[in-house]
Amino acid sequence: MAHSYSFTSDSELEFSISELTGALGDSVTVLPLLVALAATTSVSLPHVLVGFGVFQIVWGLYYGMPLSVEPMKALIGLAIVGSLSYPEFAAAGLLAGGVLLVVGRLGLIGRLQRIVGEPVIRGVQFAVALLLLEAAVGLSTGNLPVAVAGLAIVGLLAMVGYRQASVLVVLGLGGIAAVATAGVPTPRAPEFALFPAGTPSLSGAAIEGTVAQLGMTIGNAAIATALLCGDLYDRDVSPDELSSSMGATCLAAIPIGGVPMCHGSGGLAGKYAFGARTGGANVLLGIGYLALALVATGALLAAFPLAVLGVLLVVVSIELARAAFEPVSGHRSLAVVLGVGVVGLAVNVGVAFVLGTVAFWLLSRRA
């Protein structure tokens, strides 16, 4: 029997099996990216999980619905593949947070979306997918039998209708292998410290990464999520309000060891597809992240098989590429998406974003 708790007059929290399964729908891409980030950078996984746990609960209570809290995939991807050092990554997250907070408060999201153009945003998604796939290949080649076995498990589960859950299954198997190697960890709360993984440092690469991320965030995490709030939950949430809450999240989380976070439309759709209907899903998922933070030790992370990590990144990159191309129509838009993706892989995502924006503007004038 579902139990519910009324938080405000117009929102309700419900704790049930459907809310729990819905919560898992948002962790499908979150956990693999966080594990990959912690395994390839100086980021502290326990601190990152605390940030996700806290803000899942905060925004679930505030909005009264299962709003997604996801990592900013462009910045996370660039950090995983080594294009951004941790100090640059943290600085980019703070810069993105500040911009999102300001433009949200000023009501500028709609104007920025019209300037950039959706094909450019989708191209950035495709570029990040290609970069993650490149990193996945490098991680998988160290132990090909394990990588092939992981991909086989994903393929089999996808064939029988459990494509999204397959990522969590492979992640769980990797976790079991890590425990078998490093032993069962003793629960321990992460120590509080300002910037525990390093002091932010703004650079040209950080600014380029921020620009590329803002393009994705404005389109996918602000405008598209606001539309889904109405379509799926009959809630009137403005893109500017979402921008403001994402900005506040980044500015609050990064100084205590968290990572840049956003309200992704994919995560919101995932929660809905798995059964979440209230902010109770966020509370349950937040508690789960906080519990996981107690046992996510450095020894356990070091023992996590890199080949399994490669499999996870393959799946994430495929999902990200699929999401990039799914809404694209027309030869010109497709050309922009492909062009931004290829330039992002060959040069860098910031240059690709700028060139893509110019190309989109020129093509729009000729239409």
Residue frames as qw, qx, qy, qz and C-alpha x, y, z in Angstrom:
[[0.000, 0.889, 0.458, 0.000, 0.00, 0.00, 0.00],
 [0.412, 0.481, -0.029, 0.773, 1.40, 3.41, -0.95],
 [0.367, -0.696, -0.386, 0.481, 1.97, 5.92, 1.81],
 [0.328, 0.639, 0.183, 0.672, 1.88, 9.61, 1.01],
 [0.376, -0.544, -0.335, 0.672, 2.80, 12.76, 2.82],
 [0.238, 0.881, 0.323, 0.250, 1.38, 16.14, 1.90],
 [0.561, -0.089, -0.089, 0.818, 4.17, 18.69, 1.67],
 [0.082, 0.168, 0.027, -0.982, 2.25, 21.73, 0.43],
 [0.548, 0.399, 0.422, -0.602, -1.28, 22.45, -0.66],
 [0.697, 0.592, -0.132, -0.383, -0.49, 21.78, -4.33],
 [0.475, 0.490, -0.731, -0.010, 2.14, 19.03, -4.11],
 [0.884, -0.338, 0.172, -0.274, 2.25, 15.57, -2.59],
 [0.088, 0.543, -0.835, 0.006, 4.98, 13.14, -1.73],
 [0.942, -0.051, 0.011, -0.330, 4.25, 9.47, -2.20],
 [0.117, -0.541, 0.833, -0.005, 6.46, 6.58, -1.18],
 [0.898, 0.163, 0.270, -0.307, 5.63, 3.40, -3.07],
 [0.749, -0.052, 0.552, 0.362, 7.18, 0.72, -5.28],
 [0.532, 0.715, 0.330, 0.312, 6.43, 2.79, -8.39],
 [0.063, -0.985, 0.155, -0.042, 8.17, 5.81, -6.88],
 [0.618, -0.547, 0.513, 0.235, 11.18, 3.63, -6.03],
 [0.712, 0.238, 0.536, 0.386, 11.41, 2.13, -9.53],
 [0.313, 0.911, 0.188, 0.192, 10.93, 5.61, -10.97],
 [0.330, -0.883, 0.299, 0.148, 13.84, 6.86, -8.90],
 [0.706, -0.214, 0.566, 0.369, 16.04, 4.17, -10.43],
 [0.600, 0.662, 0.382, 0.236, 15.11, 5.47, -13.88],
 [0.088, 0.986, -0.118, 0.076, 17.09, 8.64, -13.16],
 [0.527, -0.674, 0.496, 0.148, 20.20, 6.76, -12.01],
 [0.905, 0.302, 0.269, 0.132, 20.73, 4.83, -15.26],
 [0.598, 0.641, -0.064, 0.477, 23.12, 7.40, -16.73],
 [0.264, -0.898, 0.206, -0.286, 24.02, 9.23, -13.53],
 [0.785, -0.521, 0.330, 0.049, 25.90, 6.49, -11.67],
 [0.866, 0.219, 0.198, 0.403, 28.04, 5.25, -14.60],
 [0.340, 0.796, -0.041, 0.500, 29.17, 8.81, -15.34],
 [0.422, -0.837, 0.245, -0.251, 29.96, 9.52, -11.69],
 [0.889, -0.295, 0.297, 0.183, 31.95, 6.30, -11.29],
 [0.739, 0.454, 0.147, 0.476, 33.83, 7.03, -14.53],
 [0.072, 0.897, -0.100, 0.424, 34.55, 10.61, -13.44],
 [0.601, -0.728, 0.307, -0.120, 35.86, 9.52, -10.04],
 [0.919, -0.075, 0.289, 0.256, 37.98, 6.76, -11.62],
 [0.661, 0.467, 0.185, 0.558, 39.65, 9.11, -14.12],
 [0.084, 0.749, -0.094, 0.651, 40.00, 12.38, -12.12],
 [0.243, 0.132, -0.669, 0.690, 40.72, 13.56, -8.59],
 [0.528, -0.387, -0.131, -0.744, 37.00, 13.96, -7.85],
 [0.137, -0.119, 0.869, -0.461, 35.90, 12.42, -4.53],
 [0.344, -0.264, -0.783, -0.445, 33.00, 10.06, -5.28],
 [0.271, -0.498, -0.737, 0.368, 31.56, 10.22, -1.72],
 [0.022, -0.423, -0.159, 0.892, 31.39, 14.04, -1.87],
 [0.227, 0.039, -0.554, -0.800, 29.81, 13.90, -5.34],
 [0.335, -0.355, -0.858, -0.162, 27.18, 11.42, -4.14],
 [0.163, -0.492, -0.557, 0.649, 26.38, 13.63, -1.15],
 [0.109, 0.275, -0.155, -0.943, 25.76, 16.52, -3.53],
 [0.346, -0.112, -0.719, -0.593, 23.42, 14.43, -5.66],
 [0.308, -0.402, -0.841, 0.189, 21.63, 13.05, -2.61],
 [0.075, -0.439, -0.379, 0.811, 21.04, 16.47, -1.08],
 [0.219, 0.289, -0.218, -0.906, 19.80, 18.14, -4.27],
 [0.278, -0.228, -0.860, -0.362, 17.60, 15.23, -5.32],
 [0.233, -0.533, -0.735, 0.348, 15.78, 15.74, -2.03],
 [0.053, -0.417, -0.137, 0.897, 15.83, 19.56, -2.18],
 [0.255, 0.158, -0.426, -0.854, 14.29, 19.83, -5.65],
 [0.280, -0.295, -0.894, -0.188, 11.89, 16.96, -5.09],
 [0.177, -0.561, -0.626, 0.512, 10.49, 18.81, -2.09],
 [0.003, -0.399, 0.030, 0.916, 10.61, 22.24, -3.74],
 [0.314, 0.125, -0.534, -0.775, 8.88, 21.29, -7.00],
 [0.652, 0.046, 0.531, -0.540, 6.72, 18.52, -5.56],
 [0.877, 0.430, -0.036, -0.213, 7.44, 16.33, -8.57],
 [0.873, -0.218, 0.296, 0.320, 10.21, 13.89, -9.61],
 [0.337, 0.915, -0.208, -0.077, 12.39, 16.53, -11.25],
 [0.920, 0.166, -0.122, 0.335, 15.64, 15.11, -12.55],
 [0.250, -0.896, 0.348, 0.120, 19.04, 16.01, -11.10],
 [0.929, 0.259, 0.095, 0.245, 21.78, 14.91, -13.49],
 [0.521, -0.456, 0.242, 0.679, 25.45, 15.68, -14.10],
 [0.379, 0.813, -0.123, -0.425, 26.17, 18.27, -16.80],
 [0.931, 0.123, 0.313, 0.144, 27.21, 15.79, -19.46],
 [0.563, 0.766, -0.127, 0.283, 29.38, 18.05, -21.64],
 [0.131, -0.808, 0.483, -0.312, 31.58, 19.11, -18.71],
 [0.807, -0.326, 0.478, -0.121, 31.60, 15.60, -17.20],
 [0.904, 0.374, 0.159, 0.136, 32.54, 14.09, -20.56],
 [0.399, 0.816, -0.276, 0.315, 35.35, 16.59, -21.13],
 [0.388, -0.698, 0.538, -0.269, 36.74, 15.86, -17.65],
 [0.919, -0.092, 0.380, -0.060, 36.56, 12.09, -18.15],
 [0.836, 0.469, 0.095, 0.269, 38.49, 12.22, -21.44],
 [0.661, -0.318, 0.004, 0.679, 41.10, 14.60, -19.98],
 [0.299, 0.627, 0.273, 0.666, 40.19, 17.73, -21.91],
 [0.271, -0.795, 0.076, -0.537, 39.58, 19.52, -18.60],
 [0.359, 0.141, -0.748, 0.540, 41.65, 19.16, -15.44],
 [0.317, -0.595, -0.713, 0.194, 39.71, 19.10, -12.18],
 [0.168, -0.469, -0.208, 0.842, 40.49, 22.77, -11.36],
 [0.131, 0.067, -0.452, -0.880, 39.25, 23.76, -14.84],
 [0.301, -0.370, -0.839, -0.263, 36.23, 21.48, -14.49],
 [0.265, -0.579, -0.606, 0.477, 35.26, 23.05, -11.15],
 [0.054, -0.371, 0.035, 0.926, 35.75, 26.57, -12.50],
 [0.190, -0.105, -0.660, -0.719, 33.62, 25.77, -15.56],
 [0.301, -0.495, -0.815, -0.006, 30.87, 24.44, -13.30],
 [0.195, -0.571, -0.394, 0.694, 30.88, 27.57, -11.15],
 [0.031, 0.230, -0.306, -0.923, 30.87, 29.80, -14.24],
 [0.245, -0.267, -0.785, -0.503, 27.98, 27.84, -15.76],
 [0.278, -0.557, -0.730, 0.284, 26.10, 28.04, -12.47],
 [0.115, -0.475, -0.168, 0.856, 26.55, 31.79, -12.24],
 [0.138, 0.070, -0.508, -0.848, 25.39, 32.34, -15.83],
 [0.280, -0.374, -0.844, -0.264, 22.35, 30.08, -15.39],
 [0.224, -0.571, -0.601, 0.512, 21.33, 31.86, -12.21],
 [0.024, -0.409, 0.036, 0.912, 21.63, 35.32, -13.79],
 [0.211, 0.001, -0.616, -0.759, 19.92, 34.54, -17.11],
 [0.259, -0.429, -0.865, -0.037, 17.18, 32.68, -15.27],
 [0.150, -0.583, -0.475, 0.642, 16.48, 35.59, -12.96],
 [0.071, 0.413, -0.196, -0.887, 16.48, 37.98, -15.94],
 [0.681, 0.459, 0.464, -0.332, 14.18, 35.76, -18.02],
 [0.229, 0.700, -0.473, -0.484, 16.62, 35.38, -20.93],
 [0.552, -0.121, 0.819, 0.103, 16.47, 31.62, -21.59],
 [0.640, 0.595, 0.479, -0.083, 14.08, 31.81, -24.54],
 [0.303, 0.912, -0.196, -0.193, 16.18, 34.44, -26.29],
 [0.234, -0.608, 0.739, 0.173, 19.40, 32.45, -25.90],
 [0.654, 0.136, 0.744, 0.011, 17.74, 29.33, -27.30],
 [0.589, 0.762, 0.242, -0.118, 16.70, 31.16, -30.46],
 [0.103, 0.871, -0.443, -0.185, 20.25, 32.44, -31.03],
 [0.362, -0.430, 0.820, 0.106, 21.97, 29.06, -30.66],
 [0.684, 0.269, -0.439, -0.517, 19.56, 26.77, -32.52],
 [0.878, -0.240, 0.323, -0.259, 18.60, 23.22, -31.59],
 [0.910, 0.362, -0.165, 0.119, 20.81, 21.45, -34.20],
 [0.262, 0.671, -0.522, 0.456, 23.89, 23.02, -32.58],
 [0.560, -0.466, 0.493, -0.474, 22.82, 21.79, -29.15],
 [0.975, 0.055, 0.155, -0.150, 22.22, 18.31, -30.55],
 [0.690, 0.588, -0.343, 0.244, 25.63, 18.47, -32.22],
 [0.110, -0.642, 0.601, -0.464, 27.28, 19.14, -28.87],
 [0.828, -0.219, 0.389, -0.340, 25.49, 16.08, -27.47],
 [0.935, 0.350, -0.056, 0.029, 26.81, 14.02, -30.37],
 [0.369, 0.705, -0.488, 0.358, 30.35, 15.35, -29.85],
 [0.424, -0.522, 0.597, -0.438, 30.29, 14.37, -26.18],
 [0.948, 0.030, 0.225, -0.224, 28.96, 10.94, -27.16],
 [0.787, 0.532, -0.260, 0.175, 31.89, 10.46, -29.55],
 [0.074, 0.684, -0.574, 0.444, 34.41, 11.56, -26.92],
 [0.677, -0.349, 0.508, -0.402, 32.94, 9.16, -24.36],
 [0.967, 0.236, 0.044, -0.089, 33.01, 6.35, -26.91],
 [0.534, 0.654, -0.449, 0.293, 36.68, 7.07, -27.59],
 [0.241, -0.565, 0.628, -0.478, 37.41, 6.90, -23.85],
 [0.883, -0.105, 0.290, -0.355, 35.37, 3.70, -23.57],
 [0.877, 0.415, -0.237, 0.061, 37.48, 1.97, -26.20],
 [0.260, 0.640, -0.580, 0.432, 40.66, 2.92, -24.34],
 [0.502, -0.409, 0.565, -0.512, 39.33, 1.56, -21.04],
 [0.933, 0.072, 0.156, -0.316, 37.99, -1.65, -22.58],
 [0.713, 0.543, -0.443, 0.040, 41.15, -2.70, -24.41],
 [0.116, -0.589, 0.713, -0.363, 42.90, -3.47, -21.11],
 [0.338, -0.027, 0.912, -0.232, 40.71, -6.52, -20.56],
 [0.395, 0.110, -0.517, -0.752, 38.83, -7.43, -23.72],
 [0.313, -0.218, -0.922, -0.068, 37.21, -10.67, -22.38],
 [0.064, -0.449, -0.635, 0.625, 35.56, -8.73, -19.54],
 [0.210, 0.350, -0.098, -0.908, 34.48, -5.94, -21.90],
 [0.361, 0.009, -0.748, -0.557, 32.99, -8.42, -24.38],
 [0.244, -0.335, -0.890, 0.189, 31.16, -10.23, -21.57],
 [0.036, 0.440, 0.402, -0.803, 29.76, -6.91, -20.31],
 [0.312, 0.258, -0.349, -0.845, 28.57, -5.91, -23.76],
 [0.319, -0.119, -0.896, -0.284, 26.98, -9.35, -24.18],
 [0.108, -0.423, -0.765, 0.473, 25.03, -8.90, -20.94],
 [0.175, 0.429, 0.090, -0.882, 23.84, -5.47, -22.06],
 [0.317, 0.154, -0.635, -0.687, 22.84, -6.84, -25.46],
 [0.255, -0.237, -0.937, -0.037, 20.92, -9.80, -24.01],
 [0.024, -0.487, -0.615, 0.619, 19.03, -7.64, -21.51],
 [0.220, 0.372, -0.156, -0.888, 18.22, -5.12, -24.24],
 [0.277, 0.009, -0.815, -0.510, 16.84, -7.91, -26.45],
 [0.277, -0.417, -0.863, 0.067, 14.39, -9.00, -23.74],
 [0.163, -0.799, -0.396, -0.422, 13.21, -5.46, -23.05],
 [0.577, -0.757, -0.148, 0.271, 15.49, -4.29, -20.24],
 [0.586, 0.576, -0.027, 0.569, 17.75, -1.92, -22.17],
 [0.113, -0.814, 0.197, -0.534, 17.86, 0.82, -19.51],
 [0.786, -0.565, 0.193, -0.160, 18.14, -1.57, -16.56],
 [0.924, 0.214, -0.120, 0.293, 21.08, -3.33, -18.26],
 [0.277, 0.695, -0.329, 0.576, 23.38, -0.46, -17.28],
 [0.519, -0.618, 0.352, -0.474, 22.54, -0.87, -13.60],
 [0.993, -0.102, 0.056, -0.030, 23.05, -4.65, -13.85],
 [0.754, 0.419, -0.214, 0.459, 26.54, -4.24, -15.34],
 [0.038, -0.711, 0.341, -0.614, 27.35, -1.52, -12.79],
 [0.778, -0.478, 0.224, -0.341, 26.23, -3.86, -10.02],
 [0.979, 0.079, -0.050, 0.183, 28.40, -6.70, -11.33],
 [0.474, 0.593, -0.295, 0.581, 31.38, -4.35, -11.45],
 [0.374, -0.674, 0.307, -0.559, 30.65, -3.33, -7.87],
 [0.949, -0.272, 0.100, -0.121, 30.53, -6.98, -6.77],
 [0.841, 0.319, -0.170, 0.402, 33.89, -7.59, -8.46],
 [0.139, 0.691, -0.319, 0.633, 35.34, -4.55, -6.69],
 [0.661, -0.567, 0.259, -0.418, 34.06, -5.76, -3.29],
 [0.996, -0.028, -0.024, 0.079, 35.52, -9.20, -3.97],
 [0.663, 0.446, -0.227, 0.556, 38.92, -7.57, -4.57],
 [0.083, 0.539, -0.315, 0.777, 38.95, -4.77, -1.97],
 [0.225, -0.234, -0.827, 0.458, 36.67, -6.29, 0.67],
 [0.178, -0.781, -0.573, -0.173, 33.46, -4.99, 2.20],
 [0.214, 0.464, -0.181, 0.840, 33.98, -1.29, 3.03],
 [0.266, -0.457, -0.643, 0.554, 33.31, 0.13, 6.47],
 [0.064, 0.854, 0.426, 0.291, 30.67, 2.87, 6.29],
 [0.451, -0.362, -0.137, 0.804, 32.27, 6.28, 6.75],
 [0.199, 0.918, 0.316, -0.135, 30.89, 9.77, 6.27],
 [0.594, 0.470, 0.053, 0.650, 32.98, 11.98, 3.91],
 [0.396, -0.475, -0.267, 0.739, 34.79, 14.79, 5.68],
 [0.217, 0.929, 0.298, -0.008, 33.57, 18.31, 5.05],
 [0.459, -0.402, 0.220, 0.761, 36.04, 20.62, 3.32],
 [0.394, 0.808, 0.033, -0.438, 35.89, 23.44, 0.80],
 [0.611, 0.665, -0.390, -0.180, 37.01, 22.27, -2.65],
 [0.776, -0.423, 0.467, -0.004, 38.31, 18.90, -1.36],
 [0.865, 0.244, 0.343, 0.274, 39.56, 17.83, -4.82],
 [0.523, 0.064, 0.216, 0.822, 41.37, 21.06, -5.76],
 [0.035, 0.624, 0.195, -0.756, 40.97, 24.83, -6.14],
 [0.583, 0.697, 0.417, 0.028, 39.08, 26.00, -9.27],
 [0.316, -0.444, 0.356, 0.759, 41.17, 27.57, -12.02],
 [0.563, 0.726, 0.260, -0.298, 39.57, 29.42, -14.92],
 [0.367, -0.314, 0.622, 0.616, 41.22, 28.88, -18.32],
 [0.373, 0.312, -0.431, -0.760, 40.41, 29.07, -22.00],
 [0.293, -0.046, -0.935, -0.192, 39.48, 25.39, -22.00],
 [0.001, 0.367, 0.774, -0.516, 37.16, 25.93, -19.04],
 [0.301, 0.445, 0.076, -0.840, 35.40, 28.82, -20.80],
 [0.380, 0.203, -0.690, -0.582, 35.02, 26.80, -24.03],
 [0.209, -0.173, -0.959, 0.082, 33.58, 23.90, -22.05],
 [0.122, 0.408, 0.554, -0.716, 31.19, 26.23, -20.25],
 [0.371, 0.354, -0.237, -0.825, 29.90, 27.70, -23.51],
 [0.387, 0.059, -0.845, -0.364, 29.30, 24.24, -24.94],
 [0.134, -0.261, -0.892, 0.344, 27.59, 23.05, -21.76],
 [0.226, 0.380, 0.319, -0.838, 25.33, 26.09, -21.59],
 [0.417, 0.193, -0.526, -0.716, 24.13, 25.32, -25.10],
 [0.392, -0.134, -0.906, -0.088, 23.07, 21.83, -23.99],
 [0.100, -0.295, -0.724, 0.616, 21.66, 23.01, -20.67],
 [0.291, 0.263, 0.047, -0.919, 19.50, 25.77, -22.13],
 [0.540, 0.117, -0.549, -0.627, 17.95, 23.46, -24.69],
 [0.582, -0.071, -0.807, -0.069, 17.79, 20.11, -22.94],
 [0.368, -0.236, -0.731, 0.524, 17.65, 20.95, -19.24],
 [0.101, 0.271, 0.296, -0.910, 15.67, 24.19, -19.22],
 [0.479, 0.208, -0.243, -0.818, 13.35, 24.46, -22.23],
 [0.553, 0.019, -0.776, -0.303, 12.79, 20.75, -22.96],
 [0.242, -0.163, -0.847, 0.444, 12.35, 19.91, -19.27],
 [0.258, 0.208, 0.299, -0.895, 9.85, 22.74, -18.79],
 [0.576, 0.117, -0.449, -0.673, 7.80, 21.34, -21.68],
 [0.499, -0.039, -0.866, 0.002, 7.91, 17.84, -20.19],
 [0.017, 0.111, 0.671, -0.733, 6.75, 19.15, -16.80],
 [0.506, 0.215, 0.067, -0.833, 3.57, 20.27, -18.54],
 [0.622, 0.194, -0.613, -0.447, 3.22, 17.25, -20.83],
 [0.522, 0.004, -0.842, 0.132, 3.87, 14.54, -18.24],
 [0.297, -0.286, -0.707, 0.574, 2.88, 16.11, -14.92],
 [0.065, -0.794, -0.482, -0.365, 0.55, 18.97, -15.91],
 [0.472, -0.683, -0.178, 0.528, 2.78, 21.43, -14.06],
 [0.354, 0.892, 0.068, 0.272, 3.55, 24.95, -15.26],
 [0.638, -0.579, 0.145, 0.487, 7.29, 25.37, -14.61],
 [0.401, 0.904, -0.103, -0.107, 9.14, 28.02, -16.61],
 [0.835, 0.320, -0.168, 0.414, 12.55, 27.42, -18.24],
 [0.125, 0.710, -0.307, 0.621, 13.87, 30.46, -16.38],
 [0.690, -0.577, 0.245, -0.362, 12.84, 28.99, -13.03],
 [0.988, -0.022, 0.039, 0.150, 14.64, 25.76, -13.88],
 [0.572, 0.585, -0.217, 0.531, 17.69, 27.74, -14.99],
 [0.231, -0.745, 0.314, -0.542, 17.76, 29.55, -11.66],
 [0.856, -0.420, 0.236, -0.188, 17.54, 26.35, -9.64],
 [0.921, 0.228, -0.050, 0.312, 20.29, 24.71, -11.72],
 [0.311, 0.708, -0.271, 0.573, 22.52, 27.73, -11.21],
 [0.504, -0.671, 0.316, -0.443, 21.94, 27.69, -7.46],
 [0.985, -0.151, 0.083, -0.005, 22.70, 23.96, -7.38],
 [0.769, 0.420, -0.168, 0.452, 26.06, 24.34, -9.12],
 [0.069, 0.725, -0.299, 0.617, 27.13, 27.29, -6.99],
 [0.660, -0.561, 0.297, -0.401, 26.23, 25.46, -3.76],
 [0.994, -0.065, 0.083, -0.013, 27.46, 21.95, -4.64],
 [0.732, 0.531, -0.251, 0.344, 30.86, 22.52, -6.27],
 [0.025, -0.735, 0.473, -0.485, 32.54, 24.24, -3.29],
 [0.668, -0.411, 0.519, -0.340, 31.76, 21.20, -1.07],
 [0.297, -0.301, 0.883, 0.205, 33.09, 18.67, -3.58],
 [0.653, 0.466, 0.552, -0.228, 30.04, 18.18, -5.81],
 [0.355, 0.030, 0.610, 0.708, 29.90, 18.46, -9.59],
 [0.284, 0.152, -0.167, -0.932, 27.90, 20.64, -12.00],
 [0.222, 0.314, 0.916, -0.111, 24.28, 19.43, -12.07],
 [0.281, 0.053, -0.290, -0.913, 21.22, 20.14, -14.18],
 [0.613, 0.226, 0.559, -0.510, 17.55, 19.16, -14.60],
 [0.006, 0.208, -0.794, -0.571, 17.82, 16.91, -17.65],
 [0.695, 0.131, -0.080, -0.702, 14.72, 16.12, -19.67],
 [0.622, 0.190, -0.748, -0.130, 15.94, 12.55, -20.24],
 [0.153, 0.050, -0.837, 0.523, 16.08, 11.88, -16.52],
 [0.445, 0.112, 0.331, -0.825, 12.60, 13.32, -16.00],
 [0.736, 0.206, -0.376, -0.525, 11.23, 11.14, -18.80],
 [0.471, 0.184, -0.852, 0.137, 13.08, 8.15, -17.34],
 [0.130, -0.005, 0.718, -0.684, 11.52, 8.67, -13.92],
 [0.629, 0.183, 0.085, -0.751, 8.06, 8.94, -15.46],
 [0.680, 0.254, -0.606, -0.325, 8.57, 5.82, -17.60],
 [0.393, 0.092, -0.864, 0.299, 9.59, 3.82, -14.54],
 [0.415, -0.558, -0.717, -0.053, 6.54, 4.94, -12.53],
 [0.287, -0.277, -0.387, 0.831, 7.48, 8.08, -10.57],
 [0.012, -0.728, -0.529, -0.436, 4.67, 10.61, -10.16],
 [0.358, -0.922, -0.116, -0.093, 5.65, 12.69, -7.11],
 [0.118, 0.813, -0.480, 0.309, 8.68, 14.20, -5.39],
 [0.825, -0.429, 0.337, -0.148, 8.81, 11.08, -3.23],
 [0.917, 0.317, -0.004, 0.241, 10.94, 9.46, -5.93],
 [0.321, 0.751, -0.313, 0.485, 13.55, 12.18, -5.42],
 [0.508, -0.665, 0.397, -0.377, 13.54, 11.69, -1.66],
 [0.966, -0.118, 0.231, -0.009, 14.03, 7.93, -2.03],
 [0.782, 0.491, -0.079, 0.376, 16.81, 8.36, -4.61],
 [0.030, 0.822, -0.328, 0.465, 18.47, 11.06, -2.51],
 [0.722, -0.534, 0.381, -0.222, 18.54, 8.77, 0.51],
 [0.968, 0.143, 0.135, 0.155, 20.02, 6.04, -1.69],
 [0.526, 0.695, -0.204, 0.446, 22.80, 8.34, -2.93],
 [0.277, -0.770, 0.391, -0.422, 23.59, 9.44, 0.64],
 [0.896, -0.303, 0.313, -0.090, 23.77, 5.81, 1.78],
 [0.879, 0.381, 0.020, 0.287, 26.04, 4.93, -1.15],
 [0.195, 0.845, -0.295, 0.402, 28.32, 7.84, -0.23],
 [0.625, -0.650, 0.374, -0.218, 29.07, 6.09, 3.08],
 [0.864, -0.155, 0.460, 0.134, 30.63, 3.05, 1.40],
 [0.694, 0.699, 0.030, 0.171, 32.10, 4.52, -1.82],
 [0.567, -0.697, 0.265, 0.350, 35.71, 4.32, -0.64],
 [0.242, 0.778, -0.487, -0.314, 38.80, 5.01, -2.68],
 [0.286, -0.301, 0.905, 0.087, 39.91, 1.39, -2.36],
 [0.579, 0.399, 0.687, -0.180, 36.60, 0.15, -3.71],
 [0.472, 0.823, -0.002, -0.317, 36.75, 2.58, -6.62],
 [0.020, 0.681, -0.689, -0.249, 40.35, 1.58, -7.42],
 [0.378, -0.088, 0.921, 0.020, 39.26, -2.07, -7.55],
 [0.640, 0.544, 0.330, -0.431, 36.40, -1.39, -9.96],
 [0.668, 0.092, 0.584, 0.452, 37.23, -3.13, -13.29],
 [0.037, 0.513, -0.223, -0.828, 38.17, -0.53, -15.92],
 [0.024, -0.056, -0.832, -0.551, 36.87, -2.75, -18.71],
 [0.038, -0.611, -0.782, 0.113, 33.43, -2.74, -17.08],
 [0.038, -0.685, -0.143, 0.714, 33.71, 1.03, -16.86],
 [0.012, -0.242, 0.595, 0.766, 34.38, 1.05, -20.61],
 [0.027, -0.381, -0.888, -0.254, 31.21, -0.95, -21.22],
 [0.053, -0.717, -0.544, 0.432, 29.20, 1.53, -19.17],
 [0.019, -0.588, 0.158, 0.793, 30.58, 4.44, -21.17],
 [0.039, 0.045, 0.797, 0.601, 29.75, 2.67, -24.44],
 [0.043, -0.591, -0.805, -0.025, 26.12, 2.39, -23.36],
 [0.087, -0.746, -0.280, 0.598, 25.99, 5.99, -22.14],
 [0.080, -0.388, 0.429, 0.812, 27.55, 7.27, -25.36],
 [0.014, 0.262, 0.848, 0.460, 25.04, 5.33, -27.49],
 [0.074, -0.717, -0.662, 0.204, 22.13, 6.71, -25.46],
 [0.115, -0.680, -0.028, 0.724, 23.50, 10.24, -25.73],
 [0.062, -0.173, 0.631, 0.753, 23.98, 9.92, -29.50],
 [0.005, -0.463, -0.857, -0.226, 20.48, 8.49, -29.91],
 [0.084, -0.776, -0.467, 0.415, 19.02, 11.43, -27.98],
 [0.139, -0.507, 0.245, 0.814, 20.99, 13.82, -30.18],
 [0.032, 0.059, -0.714, -0.697, 19.62, 12.50, -33.47],
 [0.106, 0.443, 0.882, -0.118, 16.10, 11.51, -32.46],
 [0.186, 0.779, 0.416, -0.432, 14.50, 14.99, -32.81],
 [0.108, -0.495, 0.412, 0.757, 16.58, 16.07, -35.84],
 [0.615, 0.547, 0.567, 0.028, 14.81, 16.47, -39.19],
 [0.390, 0.916, -0.025, -0.089, 15.99, 17.93, -42.50],
 [0.845, 0.292, -0.084, 0.440, 19.31, 17.63, -44.33],
 [0.181, 0.739, -0.233, 0.606, 20.62, 21.00, -43.12],
 [0.609, -0.652, 0.257, -0.371, 19.95, 20.28, -39.46],
 [0.984, -0.107, 0.080, 0.115, 21.51, 16.82, -39.81],
 [0.659, 0.526, -0.159, 0.513, 24.59, 18.35, -41.43],
 [0.141, -0.768, 0.300, -0.548, 24.99, 20.78, -38.51],
 [0.835, -0.465, 0.212, -0.202, 24.67, 17.97, -35.94],
 [0.950, 0.122, 0.033, 0.285, 27.22, 15.79, -37.74],
 [0.447, 0.682, -0.175, 0.552, 29.58, 18.71, -38.33],
 [0.357, -0.753, 0.309, -0.458, 29.55, 19.86, -34.70],
 [0.931, -0.314, 0.176, -0.065, 30.07, 16.28, -33.54],
 [0.874, 0.289, -0.022, 0.390, 33.04, 15.59, -35.81],
 [0.243, 0.728, -0.236, 0.597, 34.73, 18.94, -35.11],
 [0.592, -0.682, 0.227, -0.364, 34.13, 18.43, -31.39],
 [0.966, -0.172, 0.140, 0.131, 35.92, 15.08, -31.55],
 [0.761, 0.404, 0.009, 0.508, 38.75, 16.24, -33.81],
 [0.207, 0.582, -0.189, 0.764, 39.39, 19.69, -32.28],
 [0.090, -0.137, -0.734, 0.659, 37.34, 20.51, -29.18],
 [0.012, 0.634, 0.773, -0.018, 33.73, 21.01, -28.19],
 [0.069, -0.724, -0.198, 0.657, 34.03, 24.77, -27.65],
 [0.017, -0.342, 0.522, 0.781, 35.30, 25.43, -31.18],
 [0.009, 0.273, 0.899, 0.342, 32.65, 23.09, -32.57],
 [0.002, -0.696, -0.632, 0.342, 29.91, 24.97, -30.71],
 [0.003, 0.662, -0.059, -0.747, 31.00, 28.36, -32.06],
 [0.016, 0.202, -0.713, -0.671, 31.44, 27.13, -35.64],
 [0.016, 0.394, 0.912, 0.113, 28.12, 25.30, -35.45],
 [0.045, 0.716, 0.454, -0.528, 26.31, 28.40, -34.24],
 [0.064, 0.543, -0.326, -0.771, 27.72, 30.44, -37.13],
 [0.018, 0.003, -0.876, -0.483, 26.85, 27.71, -39.64],
 [0.050, 0.543, 0.825, -0.149, 23.31, 27.43, -38.28],
 [0.079, 0.710, 0.192, -0.673, 22.83, 31.20, -38.55],
 [0.073, 0.400, -0.560, -0.721, 24.08, 31.26, -42.15],
 [0.018, -0.178, -0.940, -0.290, 21.90, 28.32, -43.14],
 [0.071, 0.626, 0.672, -0.390, 18.88, 29.90, -41.48],
 [0.115, 0.630, -0.072, -0.764, 19.35, 33.09, -43.51],
 [0.109, 0.235, -0.746, -0.613, 19.45, 31.08, -46.74],
 [0.152, 0.310, 0.935, -0.085, 16.30, 29.13, -45.90]]
